[in-house]
């Protein structure tokens, strides 16, 4: 996971393997969340940080 996070621009991208983006663990259910590896990698690689 650390190696993945270091190599993608998405902050803590490995967390997307377990929880969807903007997910609230206190109120949500991850039971139906089952992303394919390609989906997570594509999301992480397409991330563009916001320049302030």
PQR file of N, CA, C, O and H, with PARSE charges and radii, in Angstrom:
ATOM      1  N   UNK A   1       0.816  -1.174   0.000 -0.4000 1.5000
ATOM      2  CA  UNK A   1       0.000   0.000   0.000 -0.0000 2.0000
ATOM      3  C   UNK A   1       0.869   1.249   0.000  0.5500 1.7000
ATOM      4  O   UNK A   1       0.564   2.219  -0.695 -0.5500 1.4000
ATOM      5  N   UNK A   2       1.936   1.233   0.766 -0.4000 1.5000
ATOM      6  CA  UNK A   2       2.822   2.401   0.798 -0.0000 2.0000
ATOM      7  C   UNK A   2       3.449   2.643  -0.566  0.5500 1.7000
ATOM      8  O   UNK A   2       3.562   3.787  -1.007 -0.5500 1.4000
ATOM      9  H   UNK A   2       2.183   0.446   1.331  0.4000 1.0000
ATOM     10  N   UNK A   3       3.852   1.580  -1.230 -0.4000 1.5000
ATOM     11  CA  UNK A   3       4.456   1.698  -2.554 -0.0000 2.0000
ATOM     12  C   UNK A   3       3.444   2.250  -3.558  0.5500 1.7000
ATOM     13  O   UNK A   3       3.790   3.083  -4.396 -0.5500 1.4000
ATOM     14  H   UNK A   3       3.761   0.651  -0.873  0.4000 1.0000
ATOM     15  N   UNK A   4       2.216   1.795  -3.476 -0.4000 1.5000
ATOM     16  CA  UNK A   4       1.157   2.296  -4.353 -0.0000 2.0000
ATOM     17  C   UNK A   4       0.945   3.783  -4.104  0.5500 1.7000
ATOM     18  O   UNK A   4       0.899   4.571  -5.049 -0.5500 1.4000
ATOM     19  H   UNK A   4       1.935   1.118  -2.795  0.4000 1.0000
ATOM     20  N   UNK A   5       0.816   4.172  -2.834 -0.4000 1.5000
ATOM     21  CA  UNK A   5       0.562   5.573  -2.489 -0.0000 2.0000
ATOM     22  C   UNK A   5       1.685   6.499  -2.957  0.5500 1.7000
ATOM     23  O   UNK A   5       1.429   7.636  -3.354 -0.5500 1.4000
ATOM     24  H   UNK A   5       0.853   3.532  -2.066  0.4000 1.0000
ATOM     25  N   UNK A   6       2.908   6.023  -2.912 -0.4000 1.5000
ATOM     26  CA  UNK A   6       4.048   6.836  -3.329 -0.0000 2.0000
ATOM     27  C   UNK A   6       4.045   7.061  -4.848  0.5500 1.7000
ATOM     28  O   UNK A   6       4.559   8.070  -5.331 -0.5500 1.4000
ATOM     29  H   UNK A   6       3.117   5.099  -2.590  0.4000 1.0000
ATOM     30  N   UNK A   7       3.469   6.124  -5.587 -0.4000 1.5000
ATOM     31  CA  UNK A   7       3.556   6.169  -7.041 -0.0000 2.0000
ATOM     32  C   UNK A   7       2.324   6.686  -7.765  0.5500 1.7000
ATOM     33  O   UNK A   7       2.289   6.669  -8.995 -0.5500 1.4000
ATOM     34  H   UNK A   7       3.052   5.304  -5.195  0.4000 1.0000
ATOM     35  N   UNK A   8       1.321   7.141  -7.043 -0.4000 1.5000
ATOM     36  CA  UNK A   8       0.145   7.736  -7.679 -0.0000 2.0000
ATOM     37  C   UNK A   8      -0.072   9.131  -7.096  0.5500 1.7000
ATOM     38  O   UNK A   8       0.268   9.372  -5.938 -0.5500 1.4000
ATOM     39  H   UNK A   8       1.350   7.154  -6.044  0.4000 1.0000
ATOM     40  N   UNK A   9      -0.633  10.054  -7.884 -0.4000 1.5000
ATOM     41  CA  UNK A   9      -0.835  11.422  -7.382 -0.0000 2.0000
ATOM     42  C   UNK A   9      -2.004  11.561  -6.413  0.5500 1.7000
ATOM     43  O   UNK A   9      -2.076  12.557  -5.694 -0.5500 1.4000
ATOM     44  H   UNK A   9      -0.909   9.858  -8.825  0.4000 1.0000
ATOM     45  N   UNK A  10      -2.913  10.607  -6.369 -0.4000 1.5000
ATOM     46  CA  UNK A  10      -4.074  10.688  -5.484 -0.0000 2.0000
ATOM     47  C   UNK A  10      -3.614  10.522  -4.036  0.5500 1.7000
ATOM     48  O   UNK A  10      -2.908   9.561  -3.732 -0.5500 1.4000
ATOM     49  H   UNK A  10      -2.855   9.797  -6.953  0.4000 1.0000
ATOM     50  N   UNK A  11      -3.997  11.436  -3.131 -0.4000 1.5000
ATOM     51  CA  UNK A  11      -3.572  11.316  -1.735 -0.0000 2.0000
ATOM     52  C   UNK A  11      -4.144  10.053  -1.079  0.5500 1.7000
ATOM     53  O   UNK A  11      -5.357   9.840  -1.076 -0.5500 1.4000
ATOM     54  H   UNK A  11      -4.570  12.217  -3.378  0.4000 1.0000
ATOM     55  N   UNK A  12      -3.271   9.234  -0.535 -0.4000 1.5000
ATOM     56  CA  UNK A  12      -3.660   7.972   0.106 -0.0000 2.0000
ATOM     57  C   UNK A  12      -4.575   7.145  -0.801  0.5500 1.7000
ATOM     58  O   UNK A  12      -5.625   6.666  -0.374 -0.5500 1.4000
ATOM     59  H   UNK A  12      -2.286   9.407  -0.538  0.4000 1.0000
ATOM     60  N   UNK A  13      -4.158   6.990  -2.049 -0.4000 1.5000
ATOM     61  CA  UNK A  13      -4.960   6.292  -3.057 -0.0000 2.0000
ATOM     62  C   UNK A  13      -5.296   4.858  -2.704  0.5500 1.7000
ATOM     63  O   UNK A  13      -6.325   4.344  -3.141 -0.5500 1.4000
ATOM     64  H   UNK A  13      -3.305   7.379  -2.396  0.4000 1.0000
ATOM     65  N   UNK A  14      -4.457   4.201  -1.925 -0.4000 1.5000
ATOM     66  CA  UNK A  14      -4.732   2.812  -1.565 -0.0000 2.0000
ATOM     67  C   UNK A  14      -6.009   2.669  -0.740  0.5500 1.7000
ATOM     68  O   UNK A  14      -6.573   1.578  -0.667 -0.5500 1.4000
ATOM     69  H   UNK A  14      -3.621   4.619  -1.569  0.4000 1.0000
ATOM     70  N   UNK A  15      -6.465   3.737  -0.128 -0.4000 1.5000
ATOM     71  CA  UNK A  15      -7.702   3.676   0.660 -0.0000 2.0000
ATOM     72  C   UNK A  15      -8.915   3.406  -0.229  0.5500 1.7000
ATOM     73  O   UNK A  15      -9.938   2.915   0.248 -0.5500 1.4000
ATOM     74  H   UNK A  15      -6.006   4.624  -0.187  0.4000 1.0000
ATOM     75  N   UNK A  16      -8.803   3.724  -1.525 -0.4000 1.5000
ATOM     76  CA  UNK A  16      -9.917   3.490  -2.454 -0.0000 2.0000
ATOM     77  C   UNK A  16     -10.166   2.006  -2.702  0.5500 1.7000
ATOM     78  O   UNK A  16     -11.209   1.640  -3.243 -0.5500 1.4000
ATOM     79  H   UNK A  16      -7.972   4.123  -1.913  0.4000 1.0000
ATOM     80  N   UNK A  17      -9.235   1.157  -2.319 -0.4000 1.5000
ATOM     81  CA  UNK A  17      -9.465  -0.278  -2.439 -0.0000 2.0000
ATOM     82  C   UNK A  17     -10.470  -0.754  -1.390  0.5500 1.7000
ATOM     83  O   UNK A  17     -11.086  -1.807  -1.556 -0.5500 1.4000
ATOM     84  H   UNK A  17      -8.388   1.455  -1.879  0.4000 1.0000
ATOM     85  N   UNK A  18     -10.639   0.013  -0.315 -0.4000 1.5000
ATOM     86  CA  UNK A  18     -11.500  -0.393   0.794 -0.0000 2.0000
ATOM     87  C   UNK A  18     -12.760   0.442   0.942  0.5500 1.7000
ATOM     88  O   UNK A  18     -13.808  -0.084   1.318 -0.5500 1.4000
ATOM     89  H   UNK A  18     -10.139   0.868  -0.180  0.4000 1.0000
ATOM     90  N   UNK A  19     -12.675   1.731   0.653 -0.4000 1.5000
ATOM     91  CA  UNK A  19     -13.812   2.636   0.817 -0.0000 2.0000
ATOM     92  C   UNK A  19     -13.901   3.561  -0.391  0.5500 1.7000
ATOM     93  O   UNK A  19     -12.878   3.982  -0.930 -0.5500 1.4000
ATOM     94  H   UNK A  19     -11.824   2.158   0.347  0.4000 1.0000
ATOM     95  N   UNK A  20     -15.129   3.880  -0.819 -0.4000 1.5000
ATOM     96  CA  UNK A  20     -15.274   4.827  -1.923 -0.0000 2.0000
ATOM     97  C   UNK A  20     -14.844   6.232  -1.509  0.5500 1.7000
ATOM     98  O   UNK A  20     -14.751   6.544  -0.321 -0.5500 1.4000
ATOM     99  H   UNK A  20     -15.961   3.538  -0.382  0.4000 1.0000
ATOM    100  N   UNK A  21     -14.590   7.054  -2.487 -0.4000 1.5000
ATOM    101  CA  UNK A  21     -14.194   8.443  -2.250 -0.0000 2.0000
ATOM    102  C   UNK A  21     -15.299   9.164  -1.478  0.5500 1.7000
ATOM    103  O   UNK A  21     -16.483   8.953  -1.739 -0.5500 1.4000
ATOM    104  H   UNK A  21     -14.666   6.801  -3.451  0.4000 1.0000
ATOM    105  N   UNK A  22     -14.911  10.009  -0.536 -0.4000 1.5000
ATOM    106  CA  UNK A  22     -15.841  10.804   0.289 -0.0000 2.0000
ATOM    107  C   UNK A  22     -16.812   9.929   1.078  0.5500 1.7000
ATOM    108  O   UNK A  22     -17.971  10.303   1.256 -0.5500 1.4000
ATOM    109  H   UNK A  22     -13.949  10.181  -0.324  0.4000 1.0000
ATOM    110  N   UNK A  23     -16.363   8.792   1.545 -0.4000 1.5000
ATOM    111  CA  UNK A  23     -17.203   7.861   2.279 -0.0000 2.0000
ATOM    112  C   UNK A  23     -17.143   8.152   3.774  0.5500 1.7000
ATOM    113  O   UNK A  23     -16.066   8.400   4.316 -0.5500 1.4000
ATOM    114  H   UNK A  23     -15.421   8.489   1.400  0.4000 1.0000
ATOM    115  N   UNK A  24     -18.274   8.125   4.432 -0.4000 1.5000
ATOM    116  CA  UNK A  24     -18.340   8.346   5.870 -0.0000 2.0000
ATOM    117  C   UNK A  24     -18.488   6.990   6.562  0.5500 1.7000
ATOM    118  O   UNK A  24     -19.544   6.365   6.468 -0.5500 1.4000
ATOM    119  H   UNK A  24     -19.149   7.924   3.992  0.4000 1.0000
ATOM    120  N   UNK A  25     -17.454   6.532   7.248 -0.4000 1.5000
ATOM    121  CA  UNK A  25     -17.475   5.225   7.896 -0.0000 2.0000
ATOM    122  C   UNK A  25     -18.504   5.142   9.019  0.5500 1.7000
ATOM    123  O   UNK A  25     -18.958   4.048   9.354 -0.5500 1.4000
ATOM    124  H   UNK A  25     -16.595   7.039   7.324  0.4000 1.0000
ATOM    125  N   UNK A  26     -18.874   6.265   9.600 -0.4000 1.5000
ATOM    126  CA  UNK A  26     -19.826   6.241  10.699 -0.0000 2.0000
ATOM    127  C   UNK A  26     -21.261   6.001  10.231  0.5500 1.7000
ATOM    128  O   UNK A  26     -22.061   5.410  10.957 -0.5500 1.4000
ATOM    129  H   UNK A  26     -18.505   7.154   9.328  0.4000 1.0000
ATOM    130  N   UNK A  27     -21.586   6.455   9.024 -0.4000 1.5000
ATOM    131  CA  UNK A  27     -22.973   6.346   8.560 -0.0000 2.0000
ATOM    132  C   UNK A  27     -23.138   5.451   7.349  0.5500 1.7000
ATOM    133  O   UNK A  27     -24.267   5.120   6.988 -0.5500 1.4000
ATOM    134  H   UNK A  27     -20.937   6.935   8.434  0.4000 1.0000
ATOM    135  N   UNK A  28     -22.051   5.046   6.707 -0.4000 1.5000
ATOM    136  CA  UNK A  28     -22.158   4.283   5.471 -0.0000 2.0000
ATOM    137  C   UNK A  28     -21.915   2.800   5.631  0.5500 1.7000
ATOM    138  O   UNK A  28     -21.483   2.328   6.683 -0.5500 1.4000
ATOM    139  H   UNK A  28     -21.133   5.315   6.999  0.4000 1.0000
ATOM    140  N   UNK A  29     -22.204   2.071   4.555 -0.4000 1.5000
ATOM    141  CA  UNK A  29     -22.007   0.630   4.523 -0.0000 2.0000
ATOM    142  C   UNK A  29     -21.165   0.299   3.292  0.5500 1.7000
ATOM    143  O   UNK A  29     -21.537   0.646   2.170 -0.5500 1.4000
ATOM    144  H   UNK A  29     -22.554   2.454   3.700  0.4000 1.0000
ATOM    145  N   UNK A  30     -20.040  -0.365   3.500 -0.4000 1.5000
ATOM    146  CA  UNK A  30     -19.158  -0.715   2.376 -0.0000 2.0000
ATOM    147  C   UNK A  30     -19.476  -2.092   1.822  0.5500 1.7000
ATOM    148  O   UNK A  30     -18.715  -2.608   1.004 -0.5500 1.4000
ATOM    149  H   UNK A  30     -19.738  -0.647   4.411  0.4000 1.0000
ATOM    150  N   UNK A  31     -20.558  -2.693   2.235 -0.4000 1.5000
ATOM    151  CA  UNK A  31     -20.910  -4.044   1.822 -0.0000 2.0000
ATOM    152  C   UNK A  31     -20.992  -4.248   0.326  0.5500 1.7000
ATOM    153  O   UNK A  31     -20.603  -5.307  -0.167 -0.5500 1.4000
ATOM    154  H   UNK A  31     -21.176  -2.274   2.899  0.4000 1.0000
ATOM    155  N   UNK A  32     -21.482  -3.272  -0.410 -0.4000 1.5000
ATOM    156  CA  UNK A  32     -21.631  -3.415  -1.857 -0.0000 2.0000
ATOM    157  C   UNK A  32     -20.467  -2.807  -2.626  0.5500 1.7000
ATOM    158  O   UNK A  32     -20.443  -2.892  -3.854 -0.5500 1.4000
ATOM    159  H   UNK A  32     -21.798  -2.412  -0.010  0.4000 1.0000
ATOM    160  N   UNK A  33     -19.525  -2.210  -1.963 -0.4000 1.5000
ATOM    161  CA  UNK A  33     -18.388  -1.572  -2.626 -0.0000 2.0000
ATOM    162  C   UNK A  33     -17.342  -2.627  -2.952  0.5500 1.7000
ATOM    163  O   UNK A  33     -16.724  -3.192  -2.049 -0.5500 1.4000
ATOM    164  H   UNK A  33     -19.544  -2.141  -0.965  0.4000 1.0000
ATOM    165  N   UNK A  34     -17.141  -2.893  -4.230 -0.4000 1.5000
ATOM    166  CA  UNK A  34     -16.179  -3.897  -4.676 -0.0000 2.0000
ATOM    167  C   UNK A  34     -15.550  -3.432  -5.994  0.5500 1.7000
ATOM    168  O   UNK A  34     -15.877  -3.966  -7.054 -0.5500 1.4000
ATOM    169  H   UNK A  34     -17.643  -2.434  -4.964  0.4000 1.0000
ATOM    170  N   UNK A  35     -14.642  -2.434  -5.936 -0.4000 1.5000
ATOM    171  CA  UNK A  35     -14.075  -1.903  -7.175 -0.0000 2.0000
ATOM    172  C   UNK A  35     -13.063  -2.866  -7.797  0.5500 1.7000
ATOM    173  O   UNK A  35     -12.415  -3.649  -7.101 -0.5500 1.4000
ATOM    174  H   UNK A  35     -14.376  -2.001  -5.075  0.4000 1.0000
ATOM    175  N   UNK A  36     -12.947  -2.789  -9.098 -0.4000 1.5000
ATOM    176  CA  UNK A  36     -11.912  -3.542  -9.793 -0.0000 2.0000
ATOM    177  C   UNK A  36     -10.605  -2.786  -9.631  0.5500 1.7000
ATOM    178  O   UNK A  36     -10.609  -1.564  -9.478 -0.5500 1.4000
ATOM    179  H   UNK A  36     -13.474  -2.153  -9.663  0.4000 1.0000
ATOM    180  N   UNK A  37      -9.495  -3.494  -9.663 -0.4000 1.5000
ATOM    181  CA  UNK A  37      -8.180  -2.871  -9.511 -0.0000 2.0000
ATOM    182  C   UNK A  37      -7.997  -1.773 -10.544  0.5500 1.7000
ATOM    183  O   UNK A  37      -7.479  -0.702 -10.228 -0.5500 1.4000
ATOM    184  H   UNK A  37      -9.491  -4.486  -9.788  0.4000 1.0000
ATOM    185  N   UNK A  38      -8.416  -2.030 -11.772 -0.4000 1.5000
ATOM    186  CA  UNK A  38      -8.257  -1.054 -12.852 -0.0000 2.0000
ATOM    187  C   UNK A  38      -9.007   0.236 -12.561  0.5500 1.7000
ATOM    188  O   UNK A  38      -8.530   1.318 -12.904 -0.5500 1.4000
ATOM    189  H   UNK A  38      -8.836  -2.900 -12.029  0.4000 1.0000
ATOM    190  N   UNK A  39     -10.170   0.139 -11.935 -0.4000 1.5000
ATOM    191  CA  UNK A  39     -10.952   1.328 -11.601 -0.0000 2.0000
ATOM    192  C   UNK A  39     -10.215   2.201 -10.585  0.5500 1.7000
ATOM    193  O   UNK A  39     -10.175   3.423 -10.722 -0.5500 1.4000
ATOM    194  H   UNK A  39     -10.557  -0.740 -11.656  0.4000 1.0000
ATOM    195  N   UNK A  40      -9.643   1.577  -9.583 -0.4000 1.5000
ATOM    196  CA  UNK A  40      -8.913   2.329  -8.560 -0.0000 2.0000
ATOM    197  C   UNK A  40      -7.669   2.958  -9.160  0.5500 1.7000
ATOM    198  O   UNK A  40      -7.381   4.125  -8.895 -0.5500 1.4000
ATOM    199  H   UNK A  40      -9.676   0.584  -9.472  0.4000 1.0000
ATOM    200  N   UNK A  41      -6.932   2.214  -9.958 -0.4000 1.5000
ATOM    201  CA  UNK A  41      -5.713   2.742 -10.579 -0.0000 2.0000
ATOM    202  C   UNK A  41      -6.057   3.894 -11.509  0.5500 1.7000
ATOM    203  O   UNK A  41      -5.384   4.924 -11.478 -0.5500 1.4000
ATOM    204  H   UNK A  41      -7.166   1.266 -10.174  0.4000 1.0000
ATOM    205  N   UNK A  42      -7.084   3.748 -12.334 -0.4000 1.5000
ATOM    206  CA  UNK A  42      -7.491   4.833 -13.242 -0.0000 2.0000
ATOM    207  C   UNK A  42      -7.872   6.088 -12.467  0.5500 1.7000
ATOM    208  O   UNK A  42      -7.491   7.195 -12.848 -0.5500 1.4000
ATOM    209  H   UNK A  42      -7.631   2.910 -12.359  0.4000 1.0000
ATOM    210  N   UNK A  43      -8.619   5.921 -11.386 -0.4000 1.5000
ATOM    211  CA  UNK A  43      -9.029   7.071 -10.566 -0.0000 2.0000
ATOM    212  C   UNK A  43      -7.811   7.759  -9.964  0.5500 1.7000
ATOM    213  O   UNK A  43      -7.723   8.986  -9.962 -0.5500 1.4000
ATOM    214  H   UNK A  43      -8.929   5.023 -11.076  0.4000 1.0000
ATOM    215  N   UNK A  44      -6.881   6.972  -9.457 -0.4000 1.5000
ATOM    216  CA  UNK A  44      -5.687   7.540  -8.831 -0.0000 2.0000
ATOM    217  C   UNK A  44      -4.790   8.240  -9.833  0.5500 1.7000
ATOM    218  O   UNK A  44      -4.220   9.287  -9.525 -0.5500 1.4000
ATOM    219  H   UNK A  44      -6.953   5.975  -9.458  0.4000 1.0000
ATOM    220  N   UNK A  45      -4.655   7.685 -11.018 -0.4000 1.5000
ATOM    221  CA  UNK A  45      -3.782   8.288 -12.020 -0.0000 2.0000
ATOM    222  C   UNK A  45      -4.403   9.501 -12.691  0.5500 1.7000
ATOM    223  O   UNK A  45      -3.682  10.353 -13.209 -0.5500 1.4000
ATOM    224  H   UNK A  45      -5.117   6.834 -11.267  0.4000 1.0000
ATOM    225  N   UNK A  46      -5.721   9.595 -12.690 -0.4000 1.5000
ATOM    226  CA  UNK A  46      -6.380  10.739 -13.330 -0.0000 2.0000
ATOM    227  C   UNK A  46      -6.571  11.909 -12.364  0.5500 1.7000
ATOM    228  O   UNK A  46      -7.093  12.952 -12.758 -0.5500 1.4000
ATOM    229  H   UNK A  46      -6.307   8.903 -12.268  0.4000 1.0000
ATOM    230  N   UNK A  47      -6.160  11.752 -11.114 -0.4000 1.5000
ATOM    231  CA  UNK A  47      -6.331  12.792 -10.098 -0.0000 2.0000
ATOM    232  C   UNK A  47      -5.496  14.022 -10.456  0.5500 1.7000
ATOM    233  O   UNK A  47      -4.317  13.914 -10.795 -0.5500 1.4000
ATOM    234  H   UNK A  47      -5.736  10.905 -10.794  0.4000 1.0000
ATOM    235  N   UNK A  48      -6.129  15.182 -10.374 -0.4000 1.5000
ATOM    236  CA  UNK A  48      -5.445  16.460 -10.588 -0.0000 2.0000
ATOM    237  C   UNK A  48      -5.629  17.306  -9.340  0.5500 1.7000
ATOM    238  O   UNK A  48      -6.757  17.671  -9.009 -0.5500 1.4000
ATOM    239  H   UNK A  48      -7.086  15.269 -10.099  0.4000 1.0000
ATOM    240  N   UNK A  49      -4.545  17.628  -8.638 -0.4000 1.5000
ATOM    241  CA  UNK A  49      -4.697  18.452  -7.441 -0.0000 2.0000
ATOM    242  C   UNK A  49      -5.166  19.860  -7.780  0.5500 1.7000
ATOM    243  O   UNK A  49      -4.903  20.369  -8.870 -0.5500 1.4000
ATOM    244  H   UNK A  49      -3.629  17.331  -8.907  0.4000 1.0000
ATOM    245  N   UNK A  50      -5.855  20.474  -6.848 -0.4000 1.5000
ATOM    246  CA  UNK A  50      -6.356  21.837  -7.034 -0.0000 2.0000
ATOM    247  C   UNK A  50      -5.246  22.804  -6.635  0.5500 1.7000
ATOM    248  O   UNK A  50      -4.739  22.753  -5.515 -0.5500 1.4000
ATOM    249  H   UNK A  50      -6.070  20.060  -5.963  0.4000 1.0000
ATOM    250  N   UNK A  51      -4.878  23.677  -7.553 -0.4000 1.5000
ATOM    251  CA  UNK A  51      -3.869  24.690  -7.261 -0.0000 2.0000
ATOM    252  C   UNK A  51      -4.543  25.919  -6.682  0.5500 1.7000
ATOM    253  O   UNK A  51      -5.421  26.508  -7.312 -0.5500 1.4000
ATOM    254  H   UNK A  51      -5.291  23.719  -8.463  0.4000 1.0000
ATOM    255  N   UNK A  52      -4.137  26.303  -5.494 -0.4000 1.5000
ATOM    256  CA  UNK A  52      -4.732  27.475  -4.854 -0.0000 2.0000
ATOM    257  C   UNK A  52      -3.885  28.697  -5.088  0.5500 1.7000
ATOM    258  O   UNK A  52      -4.228  29.784  -4.622 -0.5500 1.4000
ATOM    259  H   UNK A  52      -3.424  25.824  -4.982  0.4000 1.0000
TER
END
